Amino acid sequence: MNLTVLPADLKKQIENEKTDFSIKAQRKQPLNKSLGGLLIGILMCAFMSLFIYGFLGPLFKNEETHFKSNGVPVTASLDDLGELIVPGGIICLLTLAGIYVIINSIYSLFQKGGYFVGTETRLIQFQNGKTVSTDWEQFTGNVKIKARNNFGNLEFELRTGKMESRKNNTDKFVPDIIYVSGIENVYEIEKKCRARIKENDPTPAAVLN
């Protein structure tokens, strides 16, 4: 299950290895992930716009704005912005964060996928001249498949990741994910990957549909 043409730099890296498959993904990440990020960014900006209008709106009309700081009533104006610097800075920072999420999500919508090559020992990702090689033993065996007519997406869970703090609860480990999005023969690719993962890890794989 191989492509007829691979980048020369990628060919050099795998020339002495037996390949199970070589494919090119249509997308960098699943469409629903990009759209989800876009929605979050829009909601963030919409929420912060309420603060901007209510908190900073009077200043745009050269009027005073009133709020409380540590429970004490405070008045700020264009002539006296001292008390407004900290809360105004927080509002601007959060608004910029929302804008960043929107821009990043829009960029990801149009970001093309890279090449993926599976060998006996590793999964190789190649895009824009950059190679990321992950040994099969680094995969947990948990795989998520979303497909129709044998075309779709794969999500592979890795043993690496980071701890995520949760309020009023214990920290949660969030594993790293490798996305293979927009590929043909998705079920065959998943079977080949799962077989290699199992060879390197005796723990049974859980496939989530």
C-alpha positions as CSV (number, residue, x, y, z in Angstrom):
1,M,0.0,0.0,0.0
2,N,2.5,2.6,-1.2
3,L,2.5,5.8,-3.1
4,T,4.4,5.9,-6.4
5,V,6.2,9.1,-5.5
6,L,7.8,10.1,-2.2
7,P,10.0,13.1,-1.6
8,A,13.7,12.4,-2.2
9,D,14.7,13.3,1.4
10,L,12.1,10.9,2.8
11,K,13.2,8.1,0.4
12,K,16.8,8.4,1.7
13,Q,15.6,8.0,5.3
14,I,13.8,4.7,4.6
15,E,15.8,3.2,1.8
16,N,17.1,0.4,4.0
17,E,13.8,-0.4,5.8
18,K,10.9,-2.5,4.9
19,T,7.8,-0.4,4.6
20,D,4.3,-1.5,5.5
21,F,2.7,1.5,3.8
22,S,3.3,5.0,2.6
23,I,0.5,7.5,2.3
24,K,-0.2,11.2,2.1
25,A,-2.8,12.8,4.4
26,Q,-5.1,15.4,3.0
27,R,-5.1,17.5,6.2
28,K,-2.8,18.3,9.0
29,Q,-5.6,17.6,11.6
30,P,-9.2,16.5,11.6
31,L,-11.7,19.1,10.3
32,N,-13.8,18.9,13.5
33,K,-10.8,19.8,15.6
34,S,-10.1,23.0,13.5
35,L,-13.8,24.0,13.6
36,G,-13.9,23.3,17.3
37,G,-11.0,25.6,17.9
38,L,-12.6,28.3,15.7
39,L,-15.8,28.1,17.7
40,I,-13.9,28.5,21.0
41,G,-12.0,31.5,19.6
42,I,-15.2,33.2,18.5
43,L,-16.9,32.5,21.8
44,M,-13.9,34.0,23.6
45,C,-13.9,37.1,21.6
46,A,-17.7,37.5,21.9
47,F,-17.5,37.1,25.6
48,M,-14.7,39.6,26.0
49,S,-16.5,42.1,23.7
50,L,-19.1,42.4,26.4
51,F,-16.4,43.5,28.9
52,I,-14.9,45.9,26.3
53,Y,-18.3,47.5,25.6
54,G,-19.3,47.7,29.3
55,F,-15.9,48.5,30.8
56,L,-14.1,50.5,28.1
57,G,-17.1,51.7,26.1
58,P,-17.6,55.0,28.1
59,L,-14.0,56.0,27.5
60,F,-14.6,55.9,23.7
61,K,-17.3,58.5,24.3
62,N,-14.9,60.6,26.4
63,E,-16.9,59.7,29.5
64,E,-16.0,58.2,32.9
65,T,-16.2,54.4,33.6
66,H,-17.0,53.1,37.0
67,F,-16.0,49.8,38.5
68,K,-14.8,48.3,41.8
69,S,-11.3,47.4,42.7
70,N,-10.9,45.2,45.8
71,G,-14.4,46.2,46.7
72,V,-13.7,49.9,46.5
73,P,-15.6,52.0,43.9
74,V,-13.2,53.5,41.3
75,T,-13.7,56.0,38.6
76,A,-11.4,56.2,35.5
77,S,-11.4,58.5,32.5
78,L,-9.1,59.3,29.6
79,D,-7.4,61.9,31.8
80,D,-6.8,59.4,34.6
81,L,-6.2,55.8,33.4
82,G,-4.1,54.7,36.5
83,E,-6.7,52.4,38.0
84,L,-7.6,51.0,34.5
85,I,-4.2,49.7,33.5
86,V,-4.4,46.3,35.2
87,P,-8.0,45.3,34.4
88,G,-7.8,46.9,31.0
89,G,-4.6,44.9,30.3
90,I,-6.2,41.6,31.4
91,I,-9.2,42.3,29.1
92,C,-6.9,43.1,26.1
93,L,-4.7,40.0,26.8
94,L,-7.7,37.7,26.9
95,T,-9.1,39.3,23.7
96,L,-5.8,38.8,21.9
97,A,-5.8,35.2,23.1
98,G,-9.2,34.7,21.5
99,I,-8.0,36.3,18.2
100,Y,-5.0,34.1,18.2
101,V,-7.2,31.0,18.6
102,I,-9.3,32.1,15.7
103,I,-6.3,32.8,13.4
104,N,-4.6,29.6,14.3
105,S,-7.9,27.6,13.7
106,I,-8.4,29.3,10.3
107,Y,-4.8,28.5,9.4
108,S,-5.3,24.8,10.4
109,L,-8.4,24.6,8.2
110,F,-6.3,25.1,5.1
111,Q,-3.1,23.3,6.3
112,K,-2.3,20.3,4.1
113,G,-1.3,17.0,5.6
114,G,2.1,15.4,5.3
115,Y,3.5,12.0,4.3
116,F,3.2,9.0,6.7
117,V,5.4,5.9,6.3
118,G,5.1,2.8,8.5
119,T,8.1,0.5,8.8
120,E,8.8,-2.5,11.0
121,T,10.1,-0.3,13.8
122,R,8.5,3.1,13.5
123,L,6.0,5.6,12.1
124,I,7.6,8.4,10.1
125,Q,5.9,11.7,9.6
126,F,7.3,14.0,6.9
127,Q,6.1,17.5,6.0
128,N,7.9,20.6,4.6
129,G,11.3,18.9,4.9
130,K,10.8,18.1,8.6
131,T,10.7,14.5,9.8
132,V,9.3,13.1,13.1
133,S,10.0,9.5,13.8
134,T,8.0,7.6,16.5
135,D,8.9,4.1,17.6
136,W,5.9,1.8,17.7
137,E,6.6,1.1,21.4
138,Q,5.7,4.7,22.1
139,F,2.1,4.1,21.1
140,T,-0.4,3.0,23.8
141,G,-2.5,1.0,21.3
142,N,-5.6,3.2,21.7
143,V,-6.7,4.2,18.3
144,K,-9.7,6.3,17.2
145,I,-11.2,5.8,13.8
146,K,-13.6,8.1,12.0
147,A,-14.3,7.0,8.5
148,R,-16.9,6.5,5.8
149,N,-16.5,4.3,2.7
150,N,-12.9,3.4,3.8
151,F,-11.9,7.1,3.8
152,G,-11.3,9.1,7.0
153,N,-9.1,9.9,9.9
154,L,-7.0,8.0,12.5
155,E,-5.9,9.3,15.9
156,F,-3.1,7.4,17.7
157,E,-2.5,7.9,21.4
158,L,1.1,8.1,22.6
159,R,2.5,7.3,26.0
160,T,4.0,10.8,26.2
161,G,1.9,13.8,27.2
162,K,1.4,16.3,30.0
163,M,-0.4,16.7,33.3
164,E,-3.4,19.0,33.1
165,S,-4.5,20.8,36.3
166,R,-8.2,20.6,37.2
167,K,-10.0,22.8,39.7
168,N,-11.3,20.9,42.7
169,N,-10.0,17.6,41.2
170,T,-6.8,15.6,40.8
171,D,-4.5,16.4,37.9
172,K,-5.3,14.6,34.7
173,F,-2.7,13.1,32.2
174,V,-3.4,14.2,28.7
175,P,-1.6,12.0,26.1
176,D,0.0,13.3,22.9
177,I,-1.9,12.4,19.8
178,I,-0.7,11.8,16.2
179,Y,-3.4,12.7,13.6
180,V,-3.5,11.0,10.2
181,S,-6.4,12.9,8.5
182,G,-8.1,12.4,5.2
183,I,-6.6,9.1,3.9
184,E,-7.9,6.2,1.7
185,N,-7.9,2.6,2.9
186,V,-8.2,3.9,6.5
187,Y,-9.1,0.5,8.0
188,E,-6.2,-1.3,6.3
189,I,-3.8,1.3,7.6
190,E,-5.2,1.0,11.1
191,K,-4.8,-2.8,11.0
192,K,-1.2,-2.5,9.9
193,C,-0.3,0.0,12.6
194,R,-2.1,-1.9,15.3
195,A,-0.2,-5.1,14.4
196,R,3.1,-3.3,14.7
197,I,2.1,-1.7,18.0
198,K,1.1,-5.1,19.4
199,E,4.4,-6.6,18.4
200,N,6.2,-4.0,20.5
201,D,3.7,-3.9,23.4
202,P,1.9,-6.9,24.9
203,T,-0.9,-4.8,26.2
204,P,-4.1,-5.4,24.1
205,A,-5.1,-2.4,21.9
206,A,-8.4,-0.7,22.4
207,V,-10.0,0.6,19.2
208,L,-12.5,3.3,19.7
209,N,-15.1,3.9,17.0
